[in-house]
């Protein structure tokens, strides 16, 4: 299986705000050159986003449909890749202290891609995920403000003893 993760220095709600904004997908989804449009109710179950993938001189017009939406914690997508079939992409957001651990699990689901799925395909997907997750982390950290610094409750200022 092609499973990869990244730690993003933002809380889950900030990560979700970028994940649920269809207009940002071309910024971080590797291979996507242009995001055309997300349905008005994106990322509701059944909603879709359309985009262009450039492969050399070819422009492939694809779409991705939301299959599962668990607010601020999990988004599962089915990406349609034309003659290659579809892929299941599960994105999970886990709280990790003040940050978020984002886990992506992708595998071919239907069509020739699913029938020919093997460890070489998984290795290629994992390489793509490495780049995609780095780009996603950069997008989240660029588009959402960091949490204000706060002093943990266990660290309180102590008066300086006088001599």
PyMOL commands that place a pseudoatom at each C-alpha (Angstrom):
pseudoatom trace, name=CA, resn=UNK, resi=1, chain=A, elem=C, hetatm=0, pos=[0.000, 0.000, 0.000]
pseudoatom trace, name=CA, resn=UNK, resi=2, chain=A, elem=C, hetatm=0, pos=[1.106, 3.559, -0.671]
pseudoatom trace, name=CA, resn=UNK, resi=3, chain=A, elem=C, hetatm=0, pos=[0.777, 5.229, 2.730]
pseudoatom trace, name=CA, resn=UNK, resi=4, chain=A, elem=C, hetatm=0, pos=[2.736, 8.348, 3.618]
pseudoatom trace, name=CA, resn=UNK, resi=5, chain=A, elem=C, hetatm=0, pos=[2.476, 11.042, 6.296]
pseudoatom trace, name=CA, resn=UNK, resi=6, chain=A, elem=C, hetatm=0, pos=[3.653, 14.541, 7.155]
pseudoatom trace, name=CA, resn=UNK, resi=7, chain=A, elem=C, hetatm=0, pos=[3.581, 16.627, 10.336]
pseudoatom trace, name=CA, resn=UNK, resi=8, chain=A, elem=C, hetatm=0, pos=[2.111, 20.073, 9.665]
pseudoatom trace, name=CA, resn=UNK, resi=9, chain=A, elem=C, hetatm=0, pos=[2.689, 22.861, 12.157]
pseudoatom trace, name=CA, resn=UNK, resi=10, chain=A, elem=C, hetatm=0, pos=[-0.951, 23.902, 12.273]
pseudoatom trace, name=CA, resn=UNK, resi=11, chain=A, elem=C, hetatm=0, pos=[-3.984, 22.528, 14.145]
pseudoatom trace, name=CA, resn=UNK, resi=12, chain=A, elem=C, hetatm=0, pos=[-6.442, 20.211, 12.369]
pseudoatom trace, name=CA, resn=UNK, resi=13, chain=A, elem=C, hetatm=0, pos=[-8.987, 22.967, 11.653]
pseudoatom trace, name=CA, resn=UNK, resi=14, chain=A, elem=C, hetatm=0, pos=[-6.332, 24.930, 9.711]
pseudoatom trace, name=CA, resn=UNK, resi=15, chain=A, elem=C, hetatm=0, pos=[-5.322, 21.837, 7.727]
pseudoatom trace, name=CA, resn=UNK, resi=16, chain=A, elem=C, hetatm=0, pos=[-9.000, 21.135, 6.982]
pseudoatom trace, name=CA, resn=UNK, resi=17, chain=A, elem=C, hetatm=0, pos=[-9.580, 24.699, 5.782]
pseudoatom trace, name=CA, resn=UNK, resi=18, chain=A, elem=C, hetatm=0, pos=[-7.006, 24.212, 3.005]
pseudoatom trace, name=CA, resn=UNK, resi=19, chain=A, elem=C, hetatm=0, pos=[-8.067, 20.637, 2.239]
pseudoatom trace, name=CA, resn=UNK, resi=20, chain=A, elem=C, hetatm=0, pos=[-11.692, 21.720, 1.884]
pseudoatom trace, name=CA, resn=UNK, resi=21, chain=A, elem=C, hetatm=0, pos=[-10.826, 24.653, -0.424]
pseudoatom trace, name=CA, resn=UNK, resi=22, chain=A, elem=C, hetatm=0, pos=[-10.995, 23.215, -3.933]
pseudoatom trace, name=CA, resn=UNK, resi=23, chain=A, elem=C, hetatm=0, pos=[-9.304, 26.298, -5.397]
pseudoatom trace, name=CA, resn=UNK, resi=24, chain=A, elem=C, hetatm=0, pos=[-5.998, 25.339, -3.704]
pseudoatom trace, name=CA, resn=UNK, resi=25, chain=A, elem=C, hetatm=0, pos=[-5.670, 21.842, -5.193]
pseudoatom trace, name=CA, resn=UNK, resi=26, chain=A, elem=C, hetatm=0, pos=[-3.453, 22.894, -8.121]
pseudoatom trace, name=CA, resn=UNK, resi=27, chain=A, elem=C, hetatm=0, pos=[-1.064, 24.390, -5.534]
pseudoatom trace, name=CA, resn=UNK, resi=28, chain=A, elem=C, hetatm=0, pos=[-0.315, 21.065, -3.888]
pseudoatom trace, name=CA, resn=UNK, resi=29, chain=A, elem=C, hetatm=0, pos=[-1.673, 18.069, -5.850]
pseudoatom trace, name=CA, resn=UNK, resi=30, chain=A, elem=C, hetatm=0, pos=[1.257, 16.819, -7.913]
pseudoatom trace, name=CA, resn=UNK, resi=31, chain=A, elem=C, hetatm=0, pos=[0.436, 16.580, -11.604]
pseudoatom trace, name=CA, resn=UNK, resi=32, chain=A, elem=C, hetatm=0, pos=[-2.483, 18.994, -11.493]
pseudoatom trace, name=CA, resn=UNK, resi=33, chain=A, elem=C, hetatm=0, pos=[-1.765, 21.994, -13.690]
pseudoatom trace, name=CA, resn=UNK, resi=34, chain=A, elem=C, hetatm=0, pos=[-5.109, 23.770, -13.358]
pseudoatom trace, name=CA, resn=UNK, resi=35, chain=A, elem=C, hetatm=0, pos=[-8.081, 23.391, -11.059]
pseudoatom trace, name=CA, resn=UNK, resi=36, chain=A, elem=C, hetatm=0, pos=[-11.167, 24.312, -13.036]
pseudoatom trace, name=CA, resn=UNK, resi=37, chain=A, elem=C, hetatm=0, pos=[-14.010, 24.182, -10.620]
pseudoatom trace, name=CA, resn=UNK, resi=38, chain=A, elem=C, hetatm=0, pos=[-15.202, 22.527, -7.465]
pseudoatom trace, name=CA, resn=UNK, resi=39, chain=A, elem=C, hetatm=0, pos=[-18.899, 21.964, -6.893]
pseudoatom trace, name=CA, resn=UNK, resi=40, chain=A, elem=C, hetatm=0, pos=[-20.441, 24.675, -4.707]
pseudoatom trace, name=CA, resn=UNK, resi=41, chain=A, elem=C, hetatm=0, pos=[-20.903, 22.181, -1.862]
pseudoatom trace, name=CA, resn=UNK, resi=42, chain=A, elem=C, hetatm=0, pos=[-17.298, 20.820, -2.014]
pseudoatom trace, name=CA, resn=UNK, resi=43, chain=A, elem=C, hetatm=0, pos=[-16.260, 18.717, -0.071]
pseudoatom trace, name=CA, resn=UNK, resi=44, chain=A, elem=C, hetatm=0, pos=[-19.702, 17.246, 0.662]
pseudoatom trace, name=CA, resn=UNK, resi=45, chain=A, elem=C, hetatm=0, pos=[-20.114, 13.555, -0.158]
pseudoatom trace, name=CA, resn=UNK, resi=46, chain=A, elem=C, hetatm=0, pos=[-20.859, 13.220, -3.882]
pseudoatom trace, name=CA, resn=UNK, resi=47, chain=A, elem=C, hetatm=0, pos=[-19.412, 16.617, -4.808]
pseudoatom trace, name=CA, resn=UNK, resi=48, chain=A, elem=C, hetatm=0, pos=[-16.647, 16.794, -7.420]
pseudoatom trace, name=CA, resn=UNK, resi=49, chain=A, elem=C, hetatm=0, pos=[-13.722, 18.890, -8.513]
pseudoatom trace, name=CA, resn=UNK, resi=50, chain=A, elem=C, hetatm=0, pos=[-12.436, 19.050, -12.091]
pseudoatom trace, name=CA, resn=UNK, resi=51, chain=A, elem=C, hetatm=0, pos=[-8.864, 19.746, -13.125]
pseudoatom trace, name=CA, resn=UNK, resi=52, chain=A, elem=C, hetatm=0, pos=[-6.302, 19.347, -15.877]
pseudoatom trace, name=CA, resn=UNK, resi=53, chain=A, elem=C, hetatm=0, pos=[-3.284, 17.063, -15.679]
pseudoatom trace, name=CA, resn=UNK, resi=54, chain=A, elem=C, hetatm=0, pos=[-0.478, 17.737, -18.154]
pseudoatom trace, name=CA, resn=UNK, resi=55, chain=A, elem=C, hetatm=0, pos=[1.455, 14.741, -19.503]
pseudoatom trace, name=CA, resn=UNK, resi=56, chain=A, elem=C, hetatm=0, pos=[3.929, 16.128, -22.023]
pseudoatom trace, name=CA, resn=UNK, resi=57, chain=A, elem=C, hetatm=0, pos=[1.875, 17.588, -24.858]
pseudoatom trace, name=CA, resn=UNK, resi=58, chain=A, elem=C, hetatm=0, pos=[-1.351, 16.011, -23.556]
pseudoatom trace, name=CA, resn=UNK, resi=59, chain=A, elem=C, hetatm=0, pos=[-3.920, 17.777, -21.413]
pseudoatom trace, name=CA, resn=UNK, resi=60, chain=A, elem=C, hetatm=0, pos=[-6.056, 15.269, -19.522]
pseudoatom trace, name=CA, resn=UNK, resi=61, chain=A, elem=C, hetatm=0, pos=[-9.282, 16.576, -18.026]
pseudoatom trace, name=CA, resn=UNK, resi=62, chain=A, elem=C, hetatm=0, pos=[-10.056, 14.596, -14.885]
pseudoatom trace, name=CA, resn=UNK, resi=63, chain=A, elem=C, hetatm=0, pos=[-12.343, 14.808, -11.910]
pseudoatom trace, name=CA, resn=UNK, resi=64, chain=A, elem=C, hetatm=0, pos=[-12.326, 13.683, -8.320]
pseudoatom trace, name=CA, resn=UNK, resi=65, chain=A, elem=C, hetatm=0, pos=[-15.438, 12.825, -6.300]
pseudoatom trace, name=CA, resn=UNK, resi=66, chain=A, elem=C, hetatm=0, pos=[-15.789, 12.927, -2.503]
pseudoatom trace, name=CA, resn=UNK, resi=67, chain=A, elem=C, hetatm=0, pos=[-16.800, 9.499, -1.130]
pseudoatom trace, name=CA, resn=UNK, resi=68, chain=A, elem=C, hetatm=0, pos=[-16.336, 10.096, 2.642]
pseudoatom trace, name=CA, resn=UNK, resi=69, chain=A, elem=C, hetatm=0, pos=[-16.234, 13.340, 4.609]
pseudoatom trace, name=CA, resn=UNK, resi=70, chain=A, elem=C, hetatm=0, pos=[-15.627, 13.299, 8.351]
pseudoatom trace, name=CA, resn=UNK, resi=71, chain=A, elem=C, hetatm=0, pos=[-15.327, 16.975, 9.232]
pseudoatom trace, name=CA, resn=UNK, resi=72, chain=A, elem=C, hetatm=0, pos=[-11.772, 18.035, 10.096]
pseudoatom trace, name=CA, resn=UNK, resi=73, chain=A, elem=C, hetatm=0, pos=[-10.526, 14.446, 10.339]
pseudoatom trace, name=CA, resn=UNK, resi=74, chain=A, elem=C, hetatm=0, pos=[-10.967, 12.389, 7.137]
pseudoatom trace, name=CA, resn=UNK, resi=75, chain=A, elem=C, hetatm=0, pos=[-11.617, 12.952, 3.454]
pseudoatom trace, name=CA, resn=UNK, resi=76, chain=A, elem=C, hetatm=0, pos=[-11.814, 10.018, 1.034]
pseudoatom trace, name=CA, resn=UNK, resi=77, chain=A, elem=C, hetatm=0, pos=[-11.784, 10.716, -2.670]
pseudoatom trace, name=CA, resn=UNK, resi=78, chain=A, elem=C, hetatm=0, pos=[-12.170, 8.737, -5.865]
pseudoatom trace, name=CA, resn=UNK, resi=79, chain=A, elem=C, hetatm=0, pos=[-9.965, 10.201, -8.586]
pseudoatom trace, name=CA, resn=UNK, resi=80, chain=A, elem=C, hetatm=0, pos=[-10.998, 9.422, -12.168]
pseudoatom trace, name=CA, resn=UNK, resi=81, chain=A, elem=C, hetatm=0, pos=[-7.987, 9.100, -14.485]
pseudoatom trace, name=CA, resn=UNK, resi=82, chain=A, elem=C, hetatm=0, pos=[-9.646, 8.368, -17.804]
pseudoatom trace, name=CA, resn=UNK, resi=83, chain=A, elem=C, hetatm=0, pos=[-8.585, 5.107, -19.437]
pseudoatom trace, name=CA, resn=UNK, resi=84, chain=A, elem=C, hetatm=0, pos=[-6.369, 4.227, -16.448]
pseudoatom trace, name=CA, resn=UNK, resi=85, chain=A, elem=C, hetatm=0, pos=[-9.394, 3.875, -14.169]
pseudoatom trace, name=CA, resn=UNK, resi=86, chain=A, elem=C, hetatm=0, pos=[-9.843, 5.329, -10.703]
pseudoatom trace, name=CA, resn=UNK, resi=87, chain=A, elem=C, hetatm=0, pos=[-7.904, 5.562, -7.462]
pseudoatom trace, name=CA, resn=UNK, resi=88, chain=A, elem=C, hetatm=0, pos=[-9.034, 5.779, -3.848]
pseudoatom trace, name=CA, resn=UNK, resi=89, chain=A, elem=C, hetatm=0, pos=[-7.283, 8.520, -1.916]
pseudoatom trace, name=CA, resn=UNK, resi=90, chain=A, elem=C, hetatm=0, pos=[-7.870, 8.711, 1.832]
pseudoatom trace, name=CA, resn=UNK, resi=91, chain=A, elem=C, hetatm=0, pos=[-6.551, 11.760, 3.688]
pseudoatom trace, name=CA, resn=UNK, resi=92, chain=A, elem=C, hetatm=0, pos=[-6.643, 11.591, 7.459]
pseudoatom trace, name=CA, resn=UNK, resi=93, chain=A, elem=C, hetatm=0, pos=[-5.900, 14.490, 9.814]
pseudoatom trace, name=CA, resn=UNK, resi=94, chain=A, elem=C, hetatm=0, pos=[-4.850, 13.521, 13.341]
pseudoatom trace, name=CA, resn=UNK, resi=95, chain=A, elem=C, hetatm=0, pos=[-4.217, 16.024, 16.155]
pseudoatom trace, name=CA, resn=UNK, resi=96, chain=A, elem=C, hetatm=0, pos=[-0.566, 15.817, 17.208]
pseudoatom trace, name=CA, resn=UNK, resi=97, chain=A, elem=C, hetatm=0, pos=[-0.039, 18.165, 20.139]
pseudoatom trace, name=CA, resn=UNK, resi=98, chain=A, elem=C, hetatm=0, pos=[-0.579, 21.646, 18.676]
pseudoatom trace, name=CA, resn=UNK, resi=99, chain=A, elem=C, hetatm=0, pos=[0.126, 20.305, 15.172]
pseudoatom trace, name=CA, resn=UNK, resi=100, chain=A, elem=C, hetatm=0, pos=[-1.497, 17.863, 12.757]
pseudoatom trace, name=CA, resn=UNK, resi=101, chain=A, elem=C, hetatm=0, pos=[-0.327, 14.528, 11.444]
pseudoatom trace, name=CA, resn=UNK, resi=102, chain=A, elem=C, hetatm=0, pos=[-1.660, 14.101, 7.904]
pseudoatom trace, name=CA, resn=UNK, resi=103, chain=A, elem=C, hetatm=0, pos=[-1.735, 10.544, 6.546]
pseudoatom trace, name=CA, resn=UNK, resi=104, chain=A, elem=C, hetatm=0, pos=[-2.429, 9.795, 2.875]
pseudoatom trace, name=CA, resn=UNK, resi=105, chain=A, elem=C, hetatm=0, pos=[-3.338, 6.298, 1.694]
pseudoatom trace, name=CA, resn=UNK, resi=106, chain=A, elem=C, hetatm=0, pos=[-3.813, 5.833, -2.049]
pseudoatom trace, name=CA, resn=UNK, resi=107, chain=A, elem=C, hetatm=0, pos=[-4.328, 2.817, -4.220]
pseudoatom trace, name=CA, resn=UNK, resi=108, chain=A, elem=C, hetatm=0, pos=[-5.803, 2.065, -7.647]
pseudoatom trace, name=CA, resn=UNK, resi=109, chain=A, elem=C, hetatm=0, pos=[-9.452, 1.103, -7.354]
pseudoatom trace, name=CA, resn=UNK, resi=110, chain=A, elem=C, hetatm=0, pos=[-10.923, 0.359, -10.816]
pseudoatom trace, name=CA, resn=UNK, resi=111, chain=A, elem=C, hetatm=0, pos=[-9.734, -0.214, -14.345]
pseudoatom trace, name=CA, resn=UNK, resi=112, chain=A, elem=C, hetatm=0, pos=[-6.311, -1.221, -15.679]
pseudoatom trace, name=CA, resn=UNK, resi=113, chain=A, elem=C, hetatm=0, pos=[-4.537, 0.636, -12.884]
pseudoatom trace, name=CA, resn=UNK, resi=114, chain=A, elem=C, hetatm=0, pos=[-6.190, -1.624, -10.306]
pseudoatom trace, name=CA, resn=UNK, resi=115, chain=A, elem=C, hetatm=0, pos=[-5.577, -4.817, -12.277]
pseudoatom trace, name=CA, resn=UNK, resi=116, chain=A, elem=C, hetatm=0, pos=[-1.887, -4.004, -12.802]
pseudoatom trace, name=CA, resn=UNK, resi=117, chain=A, elem=C, hetatm=0, pos=[-1.298, -2.723, -9.247]
pseudoatom trace, name=CA, resn=UNK, resi=118, chain=A, elem=C, hetatm=0, pos=[2.001, -3.917, -7.770]
pseudoatom trace, name=CA, resn=UNK, resi=119, chain=A, elem=C, hetatm=0, pos=[4.888, -2.799, -5.546]
pseudoatom trace, name=CA, resn=UNK, resi=120, chain=A, elem=C, hetatm=0, pos=[6.479, -0.780, -8.358]
pseudoatom trace, name=CA, resn=UNK, resi=121, chain=A, elem=C, hetatm=0, pos=[3.254, 1.218, -8.737]
pseudoatom trace, name=CA, resn=UNK, resi=122, chain=A, elem=C, hetatm=0, pos=[3.146, 1.718, -4.949]
pseudoatom trace, name=CA, resn=UNK, resi=123, chain=A, elem=C, hetatm=0, pos=[6.750, 3.001, -5.002]
pseudoatom trace, name=CA, resn=UNK, resi=124, chain=A, elem=C, hetatm=0, pos=[5.854, 5.540, -7.696]
pseudoatom trace, name=CA, resn=UNK, resi=125, chain=A, elem=C, hetatm=0, pos=[2.783, 6.656, -5.746]
pseudoatom trace, name=CA, resn=UNK, resi=126, chain=A, elem=C, hetatm=0, pos=[4.895, 7.055, -2.598]
pseudoatom trace, name=CA, resn=UNK, resi=127, chain=A, elem=C, hetatm=0, pos=[7.371, 9.291, -4.461]
pseudoatom trace, name=CA, resn=UNK, resi=128, chain=A, elem=C, hetatm=0, pos=[4.473, 11.405, -5.684]
pseudoatom trace, name=CA, resn=UNK, resi=129, chain=A, elem=C, hetatm=0, pos=[3.077, 11.584, -2.142]
pseudoatom trace, name=CA, resn=UNK, resi=130, chain=A, elem=C, hetatm=0, pos=[6.390, 12.779, -0.736]
pseudoatom trace, name=CA, resn=UNK, resi=131, chain=A, elem=C, hetatm=0, pos=[6.283, 15.787, -3.025]
pseudoatom trace, name=CA, resn=UNK, resi=132, chain=A, elem=C, hetatm=0, pos=[2.532, 16.282, -2.632]
pseudoatom trace, name=CA, resn=UNK, resi=133, chain=A, elem=C, hetatm=0, pos=[2.635, 16.247, 1.171]
pseudoatom trace, name=CA, resn=UNK, resi=134, chain=A, elem=C, hetatm=0, pos=[5.572, 18.668, 1.242]
pseudoatom trace, name=CA, resn=UNK, resi=135, chain=A, elem=C, hetatm=0, pos=[3.614, 21.004, -1.042]
pseudoatom trace, name=CA, resn=UNK, resi=136, chain=A, elem=C, hetatm=0, pos=[0.470, 20.558, 1.047]
pseudoatom trace, name=CA, resn=UNK, resi=137, chain=A, elem=C, hetatm=0, pos=[2.317, 21.387, 4.292]
pseudoatom trace, name=CA, resn=UNK, resi=138, chain=A, elem=C, hetatm=0, pos=[3.790, 24.504, 2.653]
pseudoatom trace, name=CA, resn=UNK, resi=139, chain=A, elem=C, hetatm=0, pos=[0.337, 25.564, 1.411]
pseudoatom trace, name=CA, resn=UNK, resi=140, chain=A, elem=C, hetatm=0, pos=[-1.283, 25.075, 4.826]
pseudoatom trace, name=CA, resn=UNK, resi=141, chain=A, elem=C, hetatm=0, pos=[1.506, 26.947, 6.612]
pseudoatom trace, name=CA, resn=UNK, resi=142, chain=A, elem=C, hetatm=0, pos=[1.417, 29.762, 4.015]
pseudoatom trace, name=CA, resn=UNK, resi=143, chain=A, elem=C, hetatm=0, pos=[-2.384, 30.129, 3.887]
pseudoatom trace, name=CA, resn=UNK, resi=144, chain=A, elem=C, hetatm=0, pos=[-3.224, 29.826, 7.585]
pseudoatom trace, name=CA, resn=UNK, resi=145, chain=A, elem=C, hetatm=0, pos=[-1.774, 31.889, 10.434]
pseudoatom trace, name=CA, resn=UNK, resi=146, chain=A, elem=C, hetatm=0, pos=[0.274, 30.153, 13.104]
pseudoatom trace, name=CA, resn=UNK, resi=147, chain=A, elem=C, hetatm=0, pos=[-1.310, 29.747, 16.520]
pseudoatom trace, name=CA, resn=UNK, resi=148, chain=A, elem=C, hetatm=0, pos=[-0.291, 32.514, 18.923]
pseudoatom trace, name=CA, resn=UNK, resi=149, chain=A, elem=C, hetatm=0, pos=[2.471, 31.475, 21.284]
pseudoatom trace, name=CA, resn=UNK, resi=150, chain=A, elem=C, hetatm=0, pos=[1.244, 30.626, 24.724]
pseudoatom trace, name=CA, resn=UNK, resi=151, chain=A, elem=C, hetatm=0, pos=[3.054, 29.692, 27.878]
pseudoatom trace, name=CA, resn=UNK, resi=152, chain=A, elem=C, hetatm=0, pos=[2.151, 26.201, 29.080]
pseudoatom trace, name=CA, resn=UNK, resi=153, chain=A, elem=C, hetatm=0, pos=[0.307, 26.173, 32.396]
pseudoatom trace, name=CA, resn=UNK, resi=154, chain=A, elem=C, hetatm=0, pos=[3.212, 24.371, 34.077]
pseudoatom trace, name=CA, resn=UNK, resi=155, chain=A, elem=C, hetatm=0, pos=[5.636, 27.179, 33.253]
pseudoatom trace, name=CA, resn=UNK, resi=156, chain=A, elem=C, hetatm=0, pos=[4.815, 30.223, 35.335]
pseudoatom trace, name=CA, resn=UNK, resi=157, chain=A, elem=C, hetatm=0, pos=[7.074, 33.134, 36.056]
pseudoatom trace, name=CA, resn=UNK, resi=158, chain=A, elem=C, hetatm=0, pos=[8.732, 32.947, 39.459]
pseudoatom trace, name=CA, resn=UNK, resi=159, chain=A, elem=C, hetatm=0, pos=[9.742, 36.077, 41.369]
pseudoatom trace, name=CA, resn=UNK, resi=160, chain=A, elem=C, hetatm=0, pos=[13.482, 36.695, 41.483]
pseudoatom trace, name=CA, resn=UNK, resi=161, chain=A, elem=C, hetatm=0, pos=[14.769, 36.239, 45.038]
pseudoatom trace, name=CA, resn=UNK, resi=162, chain=A, elem=C, hetatm=0, pos=[16.278, 39.402, 46.525]
pseudoatom trace, name=CA, resn=UNK, resi=163, chain=A, elem=C, hetatm=0, pos=[19.805, 39.227, 47.962]
for i in range(1, 163): cmd.bond("trace and resi %d" % i, "trace and resi %d" % (i + 1))
show_as sticks, trace
zoom trace
